[in-house]
Amino acid sequence: MQRLTSAAVEHVVAEHRCSELLIPSSFVASVERSWLAKEASLYGRFDLAYDGHQPPKLLEYNADTPTSLLEAAVAQWQRLEETGRPHQFNSLHEKLIERWRAIAALWPQSSPLHLSCAKDSDEDRITVEYLRDTALHAGLEASFVYVEDIGWNGASFVDDDGTRLHAWFELYPWEWLMREPFAPHVATATPCSLEPPWKALLSNKGILAVLWELFPNHPNLFPAYRCPDYLGASFIKKPLLSREGANISIIDRSGDTQTDGPYGAEGFVYQARAAIPQLDGRYPVIGSWVVGDEPAGIGIREDATPITTNTSRFVPHYFD
């Protein structure tokens, strides 16, 4: 899946299609430059539908600000040890530490790392603190600053103590950063950033239609289009920039199901209906993690409805 999504970004950049994925004109050059320079990425999570029989299929790619990381990397590993089960696909913690070391080697010498999220999300803060812990284990100098407390001194971004941001991890969506009042400075003077600007192309669900355009009938993809005309009477309607299952609609002959939220004005992508099995009254979705370009583990979330949201349960897994 990582190979397919990388090819999709290569295509979008080469064919100058960034605007189709809602990249503002002032950021197109930054996104293209970021990809062509192969700026390093830290991690991502592919959400997959799997019924135990057919190949797993991509529901979406949480490429820019994926969460449920602490649950996948630490909590379910502790559960494995508690139960004495023998096997779990989970090398997230070790790979994150290795990845920080590899990325830091690309930065200017001795660049400290700042990690950020917004003030109104406890989940994001916990995720960032866990990532900061892995960075410290990798030997990096790493500190936290809220996005709202970052300032501009006329030449560079600084934290609340006035220290320049040389290397910056932001658990804050690029589509938001690109539209903030300070966006012109972000476009021209961004520090070494994680995730890099090209990840904005993958966090837009319009990439699902690009993937199907480039790899039609691929066994790990659902048909996806920017209009519903090719999907019949049953399909999924997803806003291009929605998060955590917000504003998702299941269109079906028996009646529509949808979740609330603030998204949709930006447009939609339409995807074939996923065959998510119902097990004990729950619909499980597999989160398949990558660190850099390497698979690093899975986690499972399940909900009482076929739409996974930020309140869905996290379920540890093991292989027997």
Helices and strands as residue ranges (DSSP letters): H 2-14, G 18-21, H 25-36, E 43-49, E 57-62, H 69-70, I 71-75, H 76-83, H 92-104, E 113-117, H 122-137, E 142-144, G 147-149, E 151-152, E 157-158, E 167-171, H 174-177, H 183-189, E 192-194, H 199-203, H 207-214, E 224-225, G 228-230, E 235-239, E 249-251, E 257-258, E 268-272, E 283-291, E 294-303, E 313-315
